[in-house]
Each structure stands twice: as structure tokens, then as C-alpha cells.
Amino acid sequence: MFKYFLRECAAGVATLVSPPFCAECASFLSENTVLCDRCREKIIPLVSTYVDVNDTYTMPVYAFAPYEGVMRSLIVAKHYQQRAASRQLGRLVALSGVCPWHRYDVLVPVPLHWTRGLTRGFNQALVMACELQNTHAHLQVAQVISRALRTKLQATLSGKDREINVARAFVASTQARHALEGKHVLIVDDLMTTGSTIRAIARVILTCKPASVAVVVAARVL
């Protein structure tokens, strides 16, 4: 896992030193960013929202943009083994002011079941987390939550079925308590729809006694 993390970070650095092109219109960029000014202006900024994890804990959700346009294109690209698109998502989020980065210590990427990771070739949330750390060096990436069950794809379900689908899908590793106890934790993912997945992961993280838990995503469904 640590070797994979280093490989992702190195790949992210290599991407940054390459001549940049807009991820939407492919025009040349004079700066190392992801979108040109014209395409960036098309993205509607979002205010933070909140998700109830349980009866006693509510966590903030920091989202860069709505799930539409260029953001949808970059997120859907994960299904076509386009790792670069996930790096671009991570960089967009990292360079934005969407999240008060200084308040947090640890990044926990939403895990894939190993079978899906094998098929896709990468975990888009981990790729994004590495990009976030590249920009905000004080943040530590902790792969301490795993997906124990291969669940149905959330996109094929709706409403309560999504909650049931992931209710027991995630487990904490033996190192999780040490990595998360007393820390301000950010769950990282590319997309939030109903919030079922992040609620399930947050419940597992809360058993490790963190100081706080929040979520940062590239996009969310309004």
C-alpha cells in the first residue's frame, strides 16, 4: 500500500511538470492548472453542506462544484481507466478555497473493493488524496479503512437501498486507531450523491475517536 501511495505521488509530480492543457477545451495553459479561465468560469461554486452521520454527529461536506459539465466528464473518466482525470480533479480541489485545509490533519480516501481496484487499475479517491497532499504538505494520507464487501454499484440503487448496500461494507484496519485518534479527519472522494457511502465510512472512523470528521469531494449532486 505504501509503495502504491509513493507511486501515485510521483506520478502526480510528473503530471505537474508536463505542459498543461485545459481539461475541458484542450487549450494551452500558461500556468500549471487544470482549466483555462473561460472553462473555469463555467463552474458554479458551491457552499458547504452537512450530513448527519448518526443521531449525535453531523459533519460538513466541502464540494468544489456541482456534478455537471466538465466535472461530470472528469469523474466518469474513471470508468475508462483515465487516471489523469482523477489527478486533475484532485488538483482542482487542492487549489480551491473550498476547504479550510489548515483545520485538518489526515486524509482518508474512500476505498474500493480489491476486485474493482483490479479492474479499474487505480482508486480515484486515493489519486485525489495524493494530489491534495502534494499541495498541502501537512496533510497525511491514511489508508486505514477498507471495503470488506463487494457491494452493488451505488449508481444502480436509490434511496434506502443505498444505505443498506453499504451499511457493513467498511472496516477499520488495526492501525486505524493509532492513525486517527485525536486527529481532524477528511474523507476524500470524487462524488457525493445521497451521502450513503460517506456516512458509512464516517461511522467506522468515529469508532477510532478522531477529534472531528468531515468530507471533501470534487462534486456533489444538488
N, C-alpha and C positions, 0 to 999 in steps of 0.2 A: 504494500500500500504506500509506504513512504517513497519507494522508488518511482511509483506511478505519479505521486504528488510532485516530485522533483522534475520528472519528465514533462508534466503539464506546465509547470512554472517556466522551465527552459523554453518550451515551445511558445509560451506567451511572450517571452522576451524576444524570440526570433521574429515573431509577428510584428512586434513594435518597431524593429529596425528596418523592416521592409517598406518600400514606398507605399504610402497609404492611398486607398481609393474609397470613395463613398460606397457604403454597403447597399445603398438603395439605387443610385443612378450611375455608379461606377466612374464618376468624375474624379480627376486627380485632386488630392488634398495637399495643401502646403504644410499642414501640421499633422502630427500623429494623433488622429482622432478616428471616428468611425463614420460619421455622417457629415456631408457638406452643410453649410449654413442653411441653404434652401430646404433641404430634406429635414434637417433638424427642426426647422420652424414648423413643419407639418405635425410634429409630435405634440400632443396635448399634455401638459404637465398634470400630475395627479397629486392630490393631498393625501396624507396618511389616513388609513382606516384602522379599524380594530377588530379583532377576532376573539370571541370567548373560547378559551381552551377548556374550561370546566366551570363549575358554579362559583369558583372563588378567584380565578385568574383570567385576566384579559390582556392580550398582547398587541402591540402596534404592528402594522404591516406597512412597510415602506415600498412603494411601487414606482418605477420610473415612468411608465406610460400605460395607456390602455392597450388591450390586446387587439390591435388592428394595424393595417398598413405595413410599414417596414418592420415593426416589432413582431407582428404575426409571421412574416416571412422568415425572419431570423430564428424564431422559436420552432417553427415547423421544419426548418432545415435539419434539425437533429435526427429526424426520421430518415434522412438521406445521407447519414454519416458525414455531415458537414461540420466538423469540429470547429473550424474557423468562425462559423456563425455564433457559436456559443462563446468563443473568446470575445467577439465583438459585443455581444450582449453584456458580458462581464465588464468590459471596458467602458461601455456606455454608462452602466450603473456606477462604476467606480469613480468616474469623472464628474458625476452629477452631484448635486447637493440634496439628493432625495433622502439621504440617511445621515443622522448625526454620528458619523463614524467614530469619533473620539469617545463616545459613550460605551463602546463595545470592545470585547477582548477576543472572542472566539467565533469563528465561522464554522457552522455545521452544515455541509451540503446535504440536500435530500438524497438519500441513497437509492440506487437501482438494485433490483434483484440481480444476482450474478448472471442469470441466463439472458436478461435483457441487456446487461452491460456487454456480454459476449457478442450478442447480435449487433448492437449499435457500435461497439468499439470504444465507447467513452461514456462518461457520466457528465451530462451537460451542466449539472449543478456544481460538480467538482471543478470543471473547467472554469466556470464563472468565479468560484471561490478563489481559485489561484490568481485570476486577474484582479480581484478585489485586494488580495494580499500584495500583489505587485505594486499597487498604487498606495495602499495603506499598510505600511510595513509592520505596524504594531499588532495587526490582527493575525491570529494564529488559526490555521485550518485544522480542524479536528474531525477525523473520520471515525467517530466513535458510536455512531448509530448505523445499524444495518437493517436491511429489509429481509426478514426471515421467511416471509411467504411470497410466492409469486402470485400476486393478485391480478384480477381483471384490470384492463386499462380503464382508468377513471373516466376518460373521454367517452366511453361506451355506456356509462351509467349516469343516473341523475338522482338528485335529492338524497333521501335517506340511504339509498343503496351505496352511495359513495362512502358514507360514514361507516357502514357495515363492512364494506370491502377492505378498508384499511385499519379497522379497529385494533387488530392484533398483528399487524404486518411488521411493526418495527420493534427492535430490541436494542438495548444498550450493551456495549462491549464491557469487558472487565476493566478497561482503562477509562471508561466514561466518567465515573465519579471523580477521579483524580483530575481529569481534563476540564471538567465543567463546574465543579463545586465552587461556589462563591464568585463565579465569573458572569459577566454580562454577555449573553449568547445571541448570535444572529443566525437564524436558519436561512439558508440560501437556496433559491430555486429560480427557474426561468419564468414560471407562470403560476398564478393563483386563480382558480376558478371559484369553486364553492368554499375552499379552505379546509376541506376534509383531511387532506394529506398533511398539511402543516399542523393542524390541531392534533392529529395522531402522533406526530413526531414530537411536538411540544410536550405532550403528556409524558412521554418517555423521558425527555430531557429534564422535566421538573422533578422526577424521582432522584435526579443527581444533585439536587439542591443548588441550582445556579442562583446568582443574585437577581437576574432577570432574563427573560426570553423575548425576542422579537423576530420579525421575519423581513427579509429584503428580497424582492423579486424584480425581474425585468419588466414584467407586465402583469396586469390583472384584468379579469373580466368585470366590466362595470355592471 
